[in-house]
Amino acid sequence: MSATLVLLPGMMCDARLFTPLQAALQGDYQVIVPDTGSADRFEALAQSILEVAPDSFALGGLSMGGILAMEVIRQAPDRISHLALMDTNPFAETPEVKQRRTPQMEAARTGNLATVMRDEMKPNYFTHIADNRHLKDACMDMALSLGADVFINQSNALRARPDYSDVLRRVTCPTLILCGRHDVLCPPERHHAMQDMIPHARLVIIDEAGHLPTLEAPEQVASVLDDLLLMDAA
């Protein structure tokens, strides 16, 4: 029987965030990408994921999905066989970021989601490479297909999240911490801090990637994820 890998996408992303990654994975995995926008609190989203996931599964999350993965493992640590936290943030949201979310949500609510994504989100996603227009277009397609209600739910969930530092200090399963070297939203130093919380974790920094390395460098991400999933569970 193949192992189950649950992957949680970042804000305003869907399963397409992981399509290039899945194509590069070498192992025999049943990949599940559940809904992450139907509730406005991570506690409720994690409960819905645990209801559909098998008793034991590998868990990976990128950006907001990584934060949600921390909530999942907080609720059910014994069900997670392997953990991958990618381009994410274990800390509670700062007052400055919370303040920025209010006008963003209002813009989305009044029909301007595309403007928010174009002007405030997409410029922070990728490296400086010039040929990333197709990646930005893919992100816009995902965001517009999810819509304003999901944007508002996810914004509220991010704004209300707790600090997960203590949760990470209790992680015992094989763990990968990964980020793009050019990630300006969740920079490498934050991932070094996460490794300090999970000393047995492997830290990998992808040189030619920004905030979404599953799109920019899927083969590299798949390689280290394969390595993680081949490790014996704790």
N, C-alpha and C positions, 0 to 999 in steps of 0.2 A: 504494500500500500504506500502511495506517495505521501510525503510530509505535506502539511498545510502551512502555507505562508500567507499571513494576513498583512497586506500593505495599506497604509493609511496616507492619502495624498495631502499635499499642502493646501493652503487656503485658495479657494476658487479653482481647484484642480480636481480632476476625476481620474478614472483608471488609465486614461491616455498618458498621464504623467509617468506611468510605469511600463508602457507598451515596449519601448526600446530596451528596457531592462529585462523584461520577461523573455524577449527574443534572444538575449545573450546569456541567460542563466543556463548552466550546464546540467543541473540536477533535475530529478523528477519531482517537481513540486506542484501541488494544487494551489494556485494563487487566487486569493480572494481579495477584492478591493471593495469594502463595504461603503455604504452611504455615510458621509461625514458632515451633512448639512441640515439634517432634519430637526435638530434641537439646538437651543442656544446656551447649553451648558455641557461641559465635557463629561460631567458625571453621567448625564442621561445618554450621551452619545456612546460612552464606553459600555454602559449597560446593554445598549442595543447591539453592539458588536459582540459582546460576550454571549448574548442569546443565540446568535447564529454561528459562532465559531465552535470548532470541536473542543473536546475536553482539554487537549494539549495542542499547542500550535506555536509556530515561530511568528514573531511580530516585528514589523518594520514600519517606520513612519518618517516622513520628510516634512520639515518646517512645522506647520500647524499639526500635521499628522504625527510628527514626533512628540509633540506636547500631548496629543490625545493618546499616543502609545504609553506615555508615562502614567496617564490616568487609568488606562486599562491594566497596566501591571500593578498599580496601586490597589485596584479592586480585586485582582485575581493573580497574585504573583506565582502561585503554584501551577497555573495553567500555561505559563509562557516558557517554552523550551529554549528559545534563542531570541535575542533582542537586537535590533538595529535602529539606532537613532541618528538621523541624517539631517544636517543643516537646520538645527533646531535650537530651542532655548528652554532651559529648565526653570527659569526664574519668572516670578510674577511680572505682569506688565507694568512698565514705568508710568507715572502720571502724565508725562509728555506724550507718550504713545496713546494712552487712553483718551487724552484730549483730542488728538487728531482723528480718532475714530468717529466722533459724533458728526462732523460735517461730511465725512465719507459715507456714513450710513444714510444721512439725509439726501445726499446726492444720488445714491443708489435707489432710494425710495422714490425719488422724483424723476426717474428715468435716465439718469446719467451714469449708470454703472460703467459703460464703456469708457467714459472720460476718466473716471477714477482709475480704472485699470491701466489706461494708456499713460496717464500723467504721473501717477503715484505708485503704481505697483510694478508694471513691467520694466521700467528703467533700472530696477534694483535686482533683476533676476539673473542676469547672465554676465559673462566676462566681457572684456573690451573687444572681442573679436567682431569684425565687421559683417560677417555673413550669418548673423543670428536672426535675421528678419523672420525666417520660417519658424523659429522657436517662439518668438514673440507672438506671431500669428496663432500658433497652436495654443498658447496661453490665453489669448483673447477668445478663441473659439471655446475653450473649456469654460471660461468665466461666463460668457454670454449664454451658454447652454445651461449652466446651473442657475443663473438669474439672481435678481436682487434679494429675494427672500433668503436664499442661502448665504449671500454676502452678509446680510444683517445678522442672521443666526451665528455665523462663524465669528463675526466681529464682536458680538456680545460674549460669546464663549471665550474668546481670547482675552477680552477686557476683564472678565471675572475670574480668570484662572488663578489658582494658588501657586505658590513656590513648590516645585517638585524636588528640591535638593535632597530632602530626607528620604523621599521615595527612591531616588537613585542610589543613595548610600546603602539601601537594603537589597539591591539587585544582586542575585547570585548566579543567574544563568549566563551562558556565553553571550558576550555583548560586543557589538561593533559600534563605534562612534565615528562618523564620517562627515566631512564637509568639503566644499569647494574652497580652494585657497583665496578666491576672489569674492567670496560671499560677504556682502556689505550688510546684510540684514542679520545674519547669525555668524559672525566672523570666527576664525579659527581659535582665537583665545577663549571664546566661550566653550568650545569643545575641549580644549585643554582643561578647563575648569570641570567639565563633566567627567573627564577621565580621572581627575583627582577624587571625584565622588565614587567612581566605579574603578578601582585600581586594576582589576583584572581585565578590563575592557581593552580591546585593540583600537587605537586611534589611527585613522587613515585620512590624509588630506589630499584631495585630488587637485593637482597643480593647474590644469587648464579647465577649470569650472568655477561657476559662481554659485548662486543659491539653489539651482536645480540641476545637480550633476546627473540625475537619471536621464535627463534630456541631452545634456552637453557631453557627457562621458559615460554612456550606459555600459560599455564593455568593461571599463575599469570598475564601476560600481558592482556589476554582476560578478566579477572575479572575486572581489573581497567578500561579497555576500555569499557566494558559493563556499568560500573558505569557512565563513562563520557557520553555515548550516551543516557542514561536515563535522564540526566539533561535537563531541559527546556532551549531551545535556548534563547540567549539574545534578 
